Amino acid sequence: MVRADTERKPDAKLVAAMANGDAHALKALNARYGASLSALAFRFLADQADAEEVVADVLWQAWREAALYDPARGSVAAWLVAMSRSRAIDRFRAIRARRLAPGIGEPNPEATPDPADELDSAERGRIVKHALETLDPKQRELLELAYFSDLSQTEIAARLALPLGTVKTRMRAALLKLRQMLSGLPE
Amino acid sequence: MDHAELEDLLALAALGRLDAPDEAALEAHLREGCAQCEAELRALREAAAALALSLEPAPAEQRLWLKLKARLDQSLPQASPAGRFSAPEVGERQAQSAERPTAPRASRPAGHERYDAALRRTPRVWPWRVATGMAAAAALVLAFFAGGAAREFGRIDRQRRLRIAQLEKQALSLSSERSAARTQAVRLEQALNRRARLQSVLMASDAHMMHLKPLGPAPGARALVAMSATRRSAVIQAAGLPPTPAGKAYEMWWITKQHGPVPAGIFHAETGREVIASIDPPPSGERLLMAAVTLEPAAGVAKPTGRMYLKAPIPAN
């Protein structure tokens, strides 16, 4: 059981408690982000077990390096997402190198929301989805391709048959717009 | 690259998609201290993270927790206050460790195969009559020695079993040494990271320091609190506090003119060890009168109830 007082703590406080060795805070952070991060890792790996291994590694790294987390450099969510994404890409490359690479970007047929997930994260997901839907489809395609694939900027430009300069400008405009739409979202 | 071109790299940087030369150019620009680009990159990273968290969550929480708990069990010593699991969870842990696979036991020692093969081997070049005679003789000899062979076989078998038991015991002790070493490594890494955190707060341009003085319950205790408003961080380094009793925690307080005692976080002390713990920085915009450390129930409390171990009056200025 995660205690009620731990559950209500903001993310940064959970990380501070983890830095001081509070295992309940790690459990609460997993309850808050484990499922979403697994879905993210799954987008790259197309394998639930691999995805969960990546997320377990990420949360374990967060536990060990909690004291190094610097709130001035970004939110806990952004920290965890960046670690998950980079570890998922590393693992995907390692799997591909072993010639066992599954396709990327396949939707997960079994991923259904867990009722145990916090309302907060469900609500946040809903808001972001809505914001994504209001983006120009071309901008959305670009963002999703850049974020959920292992392509470099040049490869993205080639894939979309766009000059690299256009990719850069469009990407910035899209992400800025998303940021603007999400500016009211609590961290 | 001019500023506009560098700005165009920010989104790709936030998404981790920059090619190496562009990445180097942007890093150099940020190192020069462009606050505008730094802030935009931070904002774009948050948007990118929101993008990631908009995916349908996978039902993975319970499985993830089991994985994490197994690692915690390996890295936290049983007596450590850090492993503050509730009783049922400790039970779960023991059940899990009981499930750990033991070394596979060979159903039959390998030597037996050779022994059997030797028995099966028959000469192929002798004429069959001679062979029959030889076989009859061999049968007699075998019958004669069968009892002795069985005894010898039993002795070898006992020796092998003994050796296997010894090796299993050795493997067990090596594996417990290995988990003790892992425990130590994770604890050292965490301690090192806490020290790095303290260091980074101390290095902040607006770093403030405050010494906390001991009170009655622990006359030998002392502590230093470092804080930085720009880093939104504070760290306490304490020594000489008695080890945290079971079910308790030390709690740090900021006492402000507006709100009285404001909780700033809990931490634990171990015998003979210095403590470094992250705490909440003082509430901004409030007048600080005092900082203090009390002993409270393990989960921490909203207002102090226990004895005060350390305090620092803050001079009005």
Interface residues (C-beta under 8 A of the other chain):
Chain A: M1 R3 D5 T6 K13 A16 A17 A19 N20 G21 D22 A23 H24 L26 K27 N30 A31 Y33 G34 A35 S36 L37 S38 A39 L40 F42 R43 Q48 A51 E52 E53 V55 A56 L59 W60 W63 R64 E65 A66 A67 L68 D70 P71 A72 R73 G74 S75 A77 A78 L80 V81 A82 S84 R85 S86 I89 N108 E110 A111 T112 P113 D114 A116 D117 S121 A122 R124 G125 V128 K129 A131 L132 L143 E144 A146 Y147 L151 S152 Q153 T154 I156 G165 K168 T169 M171 R172 A174 L175 L176 L178 R179 L182 L185 E187
Chain B: E7 D8 L9 L10 A11 L12 A14 L15 G16 R17 L18 D19 D22 E40 R42 A43 L44 R45 E46 A47 A48 A49 A50 L51 A52 L53 S54 L55 E56 P57 A58 P59 A60 E61 Q62 R63 L64 W65 K67 L68 R71 L72 L76 S80 P81 A82 G83 R84 F85 S86 V186 E189 Q190 N193 R194 A196 R197 S200 T230 R231 R232 S233 G265 I266 F267 H268 A277 S278 I279 D280 A299 G300
